Amino acid sequence: MPLPARLTHAASGAFVIVYLAVQVGYPALARTRPGHGAFTWHMYSGLYDGPKVAVAFADGTVRDLGRLTRRGSQVRVLGSSVDIERYAPKRICGLWPDAREVRARSRARDVTVPCPPRS
Amino acid sequence: MPAAFLNRILTARRPARPVALFRIGVGLAVVLRGVKTARDLYLLEYDPLVVPAPLFEWAQRPATLPGIVALAGAFLAAGAALTVGWHARLSAAVACAISAWLFFVDQSFWGHHVYFMTLMLLMLALADSDASLSVRWIRQGRPERDVPAWPAWLAQVQLSLAYFFTSVAKLNPAFLSGDVMRDRIVTAPGMSAMAQPLAIVALAAEAFLAFALWSRRLRPWAFVIGFGMHVLIPVLLTPYVGLVVFSMLVFAVYVLFLDVPPGSRLVVWDDACGFCGRTVEWLRRLDWLSAHRFEGSSRPSALAEAGVTAEEAADEVKVRAGGRTIGGFDGIRSILEVTPVAFLWAPVLGLPPIAQWGRAAYRRVASRRHCVLPPR
């Protein structure tokens, strides 16, 4: 086999090995480490369902926003992989000046993020 | 990975036509996803009710309308070019790069269907996917070629890995109890009891698909189950472009599993019958993979190869494949099972009572066909 063909052959072989190692190894490893669902395969398995979100106001009322991935949700995210606990509170608190805290409830845990005090 | 196996994978070649159909399917999925990407980029910038999820300071999404149009336009153009096979490797590389870039820009662009699409684009950037059914192919006089098989093989393996790991992920109490199904699909009152059985069926289907696609015997049923699953899911769940894109990508990979060498199957038909000739013409048009040779029953060599007499071939169409000859309705089903337009559902024609009805209908049509040769 001429040198360019051998180099192509070797490069292809290296790519196949690395690709399969990553595509088999990473999802397998992620199964043993909860919270590492990105770039693994778990469609509608319930492992990484986004939380249901509610916002509590200063007057004591609570507005249930539901799952932010649902169309028709007052506040929404455009992808099911968005880390709602990390990103949603800031936007929700910014939308409603009298919001006191944002609550995210999922199967795994409940998280409450206080809105920053208004100056 | 044993060296001999790897070497066999790397040196294997396969007909270009299925790889081209894979390319077209992925290209169309990219175009559809591109429309959503354009819309999402716009909403992230201009809709205050949409939550952005930026990841890195250095990976900024376009902040102006011209910028959004440019990025989305490039993505759409790459998808269109990939579909028609215009500089397919470059188009795939551009689409793959944009899709990968968006992973760094915002978590809104993460998703199973986007990830799978990006990986398929990576394979197409490495494959000779425009050797057939492309601009280049037309310019070169439509030659039939073989291409390196390993990129397509990797795409097939990737699909199996997705099915496998998804089915493993579903082995959790929330899914097995039916809670996820109850939450997502079974929302009608009184259907709650169906949630758990549906969950078990879904899990079993995905686990089956992970392996069955590689079995020649089980593959037709894998196609049917996969077709049913990937059509039903976008219907049962909240309509979502991502699910449709994922289904399109999956079906594109399924075509790669149609591993039928060109001309490997023989169809013997009654060439004294004009009706039969018209039917064969339709079957030729559907035979995009050129898997069949259509030979008239007036050719003794065709009869000998099929192991039938002229009388038998006049009675019904005969299909010789895999060392055995079948005829009539079952022969037609066998032909359809290796055509890209019908392979996903044609195996159902072999199930009772459809098979019985089909055979009866074939016999009725065959006995009443007008055996008049078309005027010369």
Contacts between the chains, C-beta under 8 A, distances in Angstrom:
chain1	res1	chain2	res2	distance
A	9	B	10	6.0
A	9	B	11	8.0
A	12	B	10	5.4
A	12	B	126	8.0
A	12	B	150	6.4
A	13	B	6	5.7
A	13	B	7	7.8
A	13	B	10	5.7
A	15	B	126	7.6
A	16	B	1	7.8
A	16	B	6	6.6
A	16	B	9	6.7
A	16	B	10	7.1
A	16	B	150	6.3
A	16	B	154	6.6
A	17	B	1	6.0
A	17	B	6	7.3
A	19	B	154	6.4
A	20	B	1	7.2
A	20	B	154	7.8
A	20	B	157	7.1
A	23	B	157	7.9
A	23	B	158	6.4
A	23	B	161	5.5
A	24	B	161	6.6
A	27	B	161	7.3
A	27	B	165	4.5
A	28	B	165	7.8
A	31	B	165	7.7
A	31	B	168	6.7
A	31	B	169	7.3
A	38	B	110	6.5
A	39	B	115	6.0
A	40	B	165	6.2
A	40	B	169	7.5
A	41	B	112	6.6
A	41	B	161	7.1
A	41	B	162	4.6
A	41	B	163	7.9
A	41	B	164	7.9
A	41	B	165	3.9
A	41	B	166	4.5
A	41	B	169	6.7
A	42	B	165	7.2
A	42	B	166	6.1
A	42	B	169	3.7
A	42	B	170	7.9
A	43	B	112	5.2
A	43	B	166	5.2
A	43	B	169	7.9
A	44	B	180	6.2
A	44	B	184	6.3
A	44	B	237	7.7
A	45	B	166	6.6
A	45	B	169	3.9
A	45	B	170	4.6
A	45	B	172	6.6
A	45	B	175	5.4
A	45	B	180	7.1
A	46	B	170	7.7
A	46	B	172	6.2
A	46	B	174	3.9
A	46	B	175	4.5
A	46	B	179	6.6
A	46	B	180	3.8
A	47	B	169	5.6
A	47	B	172	6.0
A	47	B	174	7.7
A	49	B	180	7.3
A	49	B	183	7.8
A	68	B	51	6.7
A	70	B	238	6.9
A	71	B	238	6.6
A	74	B	49	6.6
A	75	B	49	5.4
A	75	B	50	7.9
A	75	B	51	6.4
A	76	B	49	6.4
A	76	B	50	6.0
A	76	B	51	7.0
A	77	B	50	7.3
A	77	B	51	4.9
A	77	B	53	6.9
A	77	B	108	6.6
A	78	B	40	4.9
A	78	B	43	6.5
A	78	B	44	6.9
A	78	B	50	6.2
A	78	B	108	4.0
A	79	B	53	7.7
A	79	B	107	6.2
A	79	B	108	4.3
A	79	B	109	6.5
A	79	B	110	5.6
A	79	B	111	5.2
A	80	B	111	6.4
A	81	B	107	5.7
A	81	B	110	3.7
A	81	B	111	5.8
A	82	B	51	6.7
A	82	B	53	4.5
A	82	B	107	4.6
A	82	B	108	5.9
A	82	B	110	7.6
A	83	B	53	6.5
A	83	B	107	6.3
A	84	B	51	7.5
A	86	B	53	7.5
A	87	B	51	5.3
A	87	B	52	7.0
A	87	B	53	4.5
A	87	B	107	7.5
A	88	B	51	5.1
A	91	B	48	7.9
A	91	B	51	4.6
A	91	B	52	7.5
A	92	B	51	7.9
A	95	B	48	6.8
A	95	B	49	7.3
A	107	B	174	5.8
A	107	B	179	8.0
